[in-house]
Amino acid sequence: MSQELKSRRYGDNQAFQRLMLLIATIVKYPGVGYETLDAGENFTAKHHEALEQVRHRVRELAAYLALDWPDKYPSIPTLRKDIETLRDYQILDRRMYRWGYYLGTGVMTPQELKIAFDALESQAIYQGDPRIRRVHSGLRRRLKGFEENFPTDFLYPVRQHMDRSIEYTDPEEMMAKGIYRETLYEHIHLIENAIVTGQALEVIRPVDPYQQKFTGILRIYPLQLIYRDIAWYLLYESCDDGCLAVGRLNRFSGYCKPVAEKHRSLEAQRQSLKNAHKLLKNGWGLNLGDVESQKLELEGKLPLVSIKVRFFHPVSYFIQEGEARHQRQKLRNAKIEPQTKKLSSIDYHIDLPPRSLNEFLWWVQRYLEHAKILAPDELVHRHYQSALALIEQYKNTKDNNGM
């Protein structure tokens, strides 16, 4: 049949509406047709007529637009012909849509989609986000068909972010393994919605291993979910005094309740998020300090601590490579061994707010004998005492084991 004859099918207003709603359905529900509607009005991925779900969604959209369609309209054969029309006009590809219908790659080019998919896969596999796992699983199925038209292996993980969560993040996985603990992971959807609506939440944080400060019942404005190194964290602002803080999700209990009378604009959320990221960028690590020092720091009035560390070979090379480790760092006094031409040592200079000293010291201590703190005296003393404590630990071990 010619394109002209096929086009005449849609000269009738109802037929044209049907075709437009079919396109709108595929746009609105990417992957539509993969699942089937069961008796309980739920969609399941068992063997079925793919166009039955498409028909269900088309009729839903027609009802929303108040179109007066007959009860059984459109029929499955009619929709099948419409699908063929979309293929004729290259709106759909000429291939099987085994994992549901979708139009191209949406707002992305194939190359952009590939980059986004790799990032999504990293979060699903290594960062263990339960919601992302489900999204990734569904998207991976749909892309099996798309892969046929891609010049290379689309699903090959070209880029991967391999920082792995050291804690369980998926409540269903915890239940299956018999290690279930109720934490804020149970309420990710509620937290995400509160972030973009400016809704305050009441949460409980029973554990704060470092400061023993931000514990008990807290009323907060959640600002952002962030992943860093080994775990997911919640960046939030206290409703009581406006103090910004970061807490690991598994250190909150499963209690999470909206505070009805506490609600603010998205613009206020953005401003607090901007301030929090300014503090994160200015400091070292995730400790944002107390509310008084935060105000001074954001105003540029907080005195910073000048720190100097000497790193020795072979760590000196790794320090030298990190040219963009921090915006205020300076690498100085690089010494080359004349005979071996090795970088024997390099000095690392940085000015940090007092709140960051603990986390900076922990970073230095990972390099053990290859790092020596030169200033300030307070940090020199603490580093020295840590070294003595480590010697004592080994001495006790030797005595106890009879070594």
C-alpha positions in Angstrom: 0.0 0.0 0.0 1.4 3.4 -0.9 2.2 6.1 1.6 -0.6 8.3 0.2 -3.2 5.5 0.7 -2.0 4.9 4.2 -2.2 8.6 5.1 -5.8 8.6 4.0 -6.6 6.3 7.0 -6.1 9.3 9.3 -8.3 11.8 7.4 -10.9 10.9 9.9 -10.6 13.0 13.2 -10.9 10.0 15.5 -8.2 8.0 13.6 -5.8 11.0 13.7 -6.4 11.4 17.4 -5.7 7.7 17.9 -2.4 7.9 16.0 -1.3 11.0 18.0 -2.2 9.3 21.3 -0.3 6.2 20.3 2.9 8.4 19.7 2.2 10.3 23.0 1.9 7.0 24.9 5.2 5.7 23.6 6.9 9.0 24.5 5.2 9.1 28.0 5.8 5.4 28.8 9.2 4.3 27.3 9.1 0.5 27.1 5.3 0.3 27.0 4.3 -3.2 25.8 6.9 -5.1 27.8 4.5 -5.8 30.7 0.9 -7.1 30.9 -2.0 -6.1 33.1 -3.1 -8.8 35.5 -6.4 -9.1 37.4 -5.1 -7.0 40.2 -4.5 -4.1 37.9 -0.7 -4.6 38.2 1.7 -4.9 35.3 3.9 -8.0 35.2 6.5 -9.2 32.7 5.0 -12.6 31.8 4.0 -13.8 28.3 1.3 -11.6 26.8 0.1 -9.6 23.8 2.4 -6.6 23.8 -0.2 -4.3 22.3 -2.7 -5.0 25.2 -0.6 -2.7 27.5 -0.2 -0.2 24.7 -4.0 -0.2 24.2 -4.6 0.2 28.0 -2.2 3.3 28.1 -3.7 4.9 25.0 -7.2 4.6 26.5 -6.0 6.1 29.8 -4.6 9.1 27.9 -7.8 9.4 25.9 -9.9 9.4 29.1 -7.6 12.1 30.6 -8.2 14.2 27.5 -12.0 13.6 27.8 -12.3 11.9 24.4 -15.5 10.1 24.0 -14.3 6.8 22.6 -16.3 3.5 22.4 -15.6 0.9 25.1 -13.4 -1.4 23.0 -11.8 1.2 20.8 -9.2 0.9 19.5 -8.8 -2.8 18.7 -5.5 -4.6 18.8 -5.5 -5.1 15.0 -6.1 -1.4 14.5 -3.1 -0.5 16.8 -1.0 -3.0 14.9 -1.7 -1.1 11.7 -0.8 2.1 13.4 2.5 0.7 14.6 3.2 -0.2 11.0 2.4 3.3 9.9 4.9 4.6 12.5 7.5 2.2 11.0 6.7 3.5 7.5 7.5 7.0 8.6 10.6 5.9 10.5 9.2 7.0 13.9 9.7 3.4 15.0 12.5 1.2 13.6 11.8 -1.9 11.5 12.7 -4.4 14.2 11.2 -6.4 17.0 10.5 -4.3 20.2 10.9 -7.3 22.5 11.4 -5.1 25.6 8.6 -2.6 24.8 8.2 0.3 22.4 10.2 3.5 22.7 11.1 6.4 20.3 14.8 6.6 19.5 16.8 7.8 22.5 14.5 10.6 23.7 16.5 13.8 24.4 19.9 12.2 23.9 22.0 11.2 21.0 23.2 7.6 21.0 26.7 8.6 22.2 25.2 10.7 25.0 23.0 7.9 26.0 26.0 5.5 26.1 27.8 7.8 28.6 24.7 8.2 30.7 24.1 4.4 30.7 27.6 3.7 31.9 27.2 6.1 34.8 23.9 4.6 35.7 25.4 1.1 35.6 28.2 2.2 38.0 25.6 3.4 40.5 23.5 0.3 40.2 26.5 -2.1 40.6 29.0 -0.4 42.9 27.1 2.3 44.8 24.2 -0.1 45.4 21.3 2.4 45.0 18.2 0.1 45.0 16.1 2.5 42.9 18.9 2.9 40.3 19.3 -0.9 40.2 15.7 -1.3 39.1 16.0 1.6 36.6 19.2 0.1 35.2 17.7 -3.4 34.9 14.7 -2.1 32.9 16.8 0.1 30.7 19.3 -2.6 30.0 16.5 -4.9 28.7 15.1 -2.2 26.5 18.5 -1.4 25.0 19.1 -4.9 23.8 17.1 -4.1 20.7 18.7 -0.7 20.3 22.1 -2.3 20.4 21.4 -3.9 17.0 21.7 -0.5 15.3 24.6 0.8 17.3 28.1 0.7 15.6 29.8 -1.1 18.6 28.7 -3.2 21.6 26.5 -0.7 23.3 26.3 -2.6 26.6 30.0 -2.9 27.0 31.0 -0.9 30.1 33.5 1.6 28.6 33.4 3.8 31.6 32.9 2.7 35.2 33.0 4.4 38.6 34.2 1.6 40.9 34.0 3.2 44.3 32.0 0.5 46.1 29.5 0.9 49.0 30.7 -0.9 52.1 27.2 -1.2 53.5 24.0 -2.8 52.3 21.7 -0.3 50.6 18.9 -2.3 49.3 16.2 -3.3 51.9 15.0 -6.2 49.7 18.6 -7.6 49.4 19.0 -7.3 53.2 15.8 -9.2 53.8 16.8 -11.9 51.4 20.2 -12.3 53.3 18.6 -12.2 56.7 20.5 -9.1 57.8 17.7 -6.5 57.6 18.2 -3.2 59.4 15.7 -0.4 59.1 17.5 2.8 58.0 16.7 5.8 55.8 17.2 3.6 52.7 13.6 2.6 53.3 12.5 6.2 52.6 14.6 7.3 49.6 11.5 8.2 47.6 10.2 10.4 50.5 13.6 12.1 50.9 14.0 12.8 47.2 10.5 14.3 47.1 11.2 16.4 50.2 14.4 17.8 48.6 12.6 19.1 45.5 9.6 20.4 47.3 11.3 22.0 50.3 9.5 19.8 52.8 11.1 19.4 56.2 11.5 15.9 57.7 11.7 14.6 61.2 14.4 11.9 61.4 16.3 10.0 64.1 20.1 9.7 64.1 21.1 7.3 66.9 24.8 7.1 65.8 27.5 9.7 65.2 30.8 8.0 65.7 33.0 11.1 65.4 31.3 14.1 67.0 28.6 12.6 69.2 26.8 15.8 68.4 24.2 15.4 65.8 22.2 12.6 67.4 18.6 12.1 68.6 15.4 13.4 66.9 16.3 15.9 64.2 14.1 18.2 62.2 15.8 18.9 58.9 15.5 20.2 55.4 17.2 17.5 53.2 19.2 19.1 50.5 21.0 16.4 48.5 21.9 12.7 48.4 25.6 12.4 47.8 27.9 9.4 47.3 31.5 9.7 48.5 34.2 7.0 48.5 32.4 4.1 50.3 28.8 5.2 51.1 25.8 7.3 50.5 25.3 10.4 52.6 22.5 12.9 53.3 23.4 16.6 53.1 20.9 18.6 55.2 20.1 21.8 57.1 18.8 21.9 60.6 15.4 23.5 61.0 16.3 24.7 64.4 19.4 26.8 63.8 20.2 26.5 60.1 23.4 24.4 60.7 24.5 22.5 57.6 25.7 18.9 58.1 26.3 15.6 56.3 25.3 12.3 57.7 25.7 8.7 56.4 22.3 7.2 55.5 22.8 4.0 57.4 23.5 5.9 60.6 19.9 7.2 60.6 17.1 4.9 61.8 14.1 4.0 59.6 12.0 6.7 61.2 11.1 9.5 58.7 8.1 11.8 59.0 7.2 15.0 57.1 6.9 18.1 59.3 3.6 19.6 58.2 4.3 23.2 59.3 7.8 23.3 57.9 8.0 24.0 54.1 10.0 26.3 52.0 10.6 27.3 48.4 12.9 25.6 46.0 14.9 28.8 45.8 15.7 28.5 49.5 16.7 24.9 49.0 19.1 26.0 46.2 20.7 28.7 48.3 21.3 26.3 51.2 22.7 23.7 48.8 25.0 26.4 47.3 26.3 27.3 50.7 26.9 23.7 51.7 28.9 23.0 48.5 30.9 26.2 49.1 31.8 24.8 52.5 32.6 21.4 51.1 34.9 22.9 48.4 36.5 25.2 50.9 37.3 22.5 53.5 38.6 18.9 53.5 36.2 16.0 53.9 32.5 16.1 55.0 32.6 17.8 58.4 31.0 21.2 57.9 31.5 22.5 61.5 29.1 24.4 63.7 26.6 27.1 62.7 28.7 30.0 64.1 31.9 29.0 62.2 29.8 28.3 59.0 28.5 31.8 59.0 31.9 33.3 59.4 33.4 31.0 56.7 30.7 31.8 54.2 31.3 35.5 54.8 35.0 35.0 54.3 35.8 36.1 57.9 37.0 32.8 59.4 40.8 32.6 60.0 42.2 29.5 58.2 44.9 27.2 59.5 48.2 27.1 57.5 49.3 23.5 57.0 52.6 22.1 55.7 53.3 18.4 55.1 56.5 16.8 53.6 55.9 13.7 51.6 58.7 11.3 50.7 59.5 8.9 47.9 57.6 7.0 46.5 54.4 8.8 47.8 55.9 12.1 46.6 55.0 11.1 43.0 51.4 10.6 43.9 51.2 13.9 45.7 52.8 15.7 42.7 50.3 14.1 40.3 47.3 15.6 42.3 47.6 19.0 40.9 43.8 19.7 41.3 43.4 18.0 44.6 42.3 21.2 46.3 41.7 24.8 45.1 44.2 26.3 47.6 47.0 23.8 47.7 50.6 24.6 46.7 53.3 22.1 45.9 56.7 23.4 46.7 60.3 22.4 47.4 60.4 19.4 45.2 63.8 17.6 45.7 65.3 15.4 43.1 67.9 12.8 44.2 71.0 13.6 42.1 72.1 10.0 41.5 68.8 8.3 41.0 66.8 11.3 39.6 63.9 10.2 41.9 61.6 12.8 43.5 62.8 12.2 47.0 60.4 14.6 48.7 57.9 17.4 48.1 56.1 19.9 50.4 52.4 20.2 50.4 51.0 23.6 51.6 47.3 24.3 52.2 45.1 26.6 54.3 42.0 25.0 55.8 39.3 25.9 58.2 39.7 24.4 61.7 36.8 22.0 61.2 38.8 20.1 58.5 41.9 19.3 60.6 40.8 15.9 61.7 39.9 14.6 58.2 43.0 16.1 56.7 45.1 14.4 59.4 43.4 11.0 58.6 44.3 11.6 54.9 48.0 12.2 55.8 48.2 9.2 58.1 47.3 6.8 55.3 50.8 7.4 54.0 52.5 6.3 57.3 56.3 6.8 57.3 56.2 8.6 53.9 54.6 11.7 55.4 55.8 14.2 58.0 53.7 17.2 59.2 55.8 20.3 59.6 53.1 22.9 60.6 51.1 23.8 62.5 52.5 22.7 65.9 49.1 21.3 67.0 48.9 18.9 64.0 52.6 18.0 64.4 52.0 17.0 68.0 48.9 15.0 67.1 50.6 13.2 64.2 53.6 12.4 66.5 51.3 11.0 69.3 49.5 8.9 66.7 52.8 7.4 65.7 53.7 6.6 69.3 50.3 5.0 69.8 50.8 2.8 66.8 54.2 1.7 68.1 52.5 0.9 71.5 49.8 -1.1 69.7 52.4 -3.2 68.0 54.5 -3.5 71.2 51.4 -4.9 73.1 50.7 -7.3 70.3 54.3 -8.5 70.4 54.2 -9.0 74.2 50.9 -10.8 74.1 51.9 -13.1 71.3 55.3 -13.8 72.7 57.0 -12.5 69.5 
